[in-house]
């Protein structure tokens, strides 16, 4: 499954095991992506997908999993999506838990 498909409908309202499975799949996609493909992928995501990706990045960074790769993704996504993406994720009144 591609990253864009995984981000299309994040499992916000699912059971914890389903959320964990989705998280693991996203982390595999992020880890397996070459650095020179990140920008192209981020450019092809819509705003909701970019926001979902940012949530996954923060969750991965919180768990200290593959932080170097996740920080690279964060830099590219921030460049493509702008600071609004960060602000939407960090300031949501209704926290969407992944």
N, C-alpha and C positions, 0 to 999 in steps of 0.2 A: 504494500500500500504506500502511496506517495505521501510526502509531508503535507501537501495541500489538501489531500483527501482526509488525512488525520485531523487537520485543523478546521475542516469544513463544519463539523458538528462536534465540538468538544463535549466531553461527558460531564457537564456541570451538575446534572441532577441524577447521576447514576450511583450505583453502589460503589463502595470504596475499592473493591477488587477490580471493577471495570475501569475506574479512574486510574488505578495503578497500572493496569495492562496498557491503557492508552498512553500514559506517561512513558512507559518503557519503550513503546513503539516509536514515539516521537523522539526520545533520546537516541535510539538506534539510528533513525534517519538523520538526526543532527550530527551524530558522531561519524557517520559514513559519508557525509557530504564533503567534497573537496572545498577548500577555502575559496578557490576562484569561482565556485558555482553559487556561493551564498547570496551574493547581490542579485543575481538573476532570479533565484528562487524567491527572495523577498519582494522583488519587483512584481512578480506574478501573483502575489497574494492580495486579497482584498483587505479592507480595513479590519473587519472582524477576525479574519485569519491572522493578520499581523498582531492584533491584540491578544489572541489566543496563544500565539507563539511567544509573545513577551511573557505571558503568565507561566508558560512552561519553562522559559529560560530562568525566571526568578525562582521557580520551584527547584529546578536543577541546581542553581547556585546556592540556594538555601541548604540543599542536601550535600553540597560540595562534591558533586559528581561531574567529572570532566570539565572543571571550571575554566580552563584555558580555552577550550573549544567553545564553551557557552559564552564566554566574554567576547570572543571573536564574533559569534552570531549576534550578540547584543549590540556591538558596535556597528555592524552592517545593518541590522534591523533599525537601529536608531537613526542611521544616516538615511535610509530609504523611507521609513514611516514618519520620521520627525519626532520631536519631543512630545507631541500630542499622544502618541502611542504609550509612552511611559506614563504620562500624566493620567490618561484614562485608566490604565491598569492600577496605578498606585492610589488613585483617589476615588475609586468606585465606592459608592455608598453601599451597594449590595455586593459584597465580595463574592466573586465567582470562584469557587474552590475547585481545583483540578486534582 
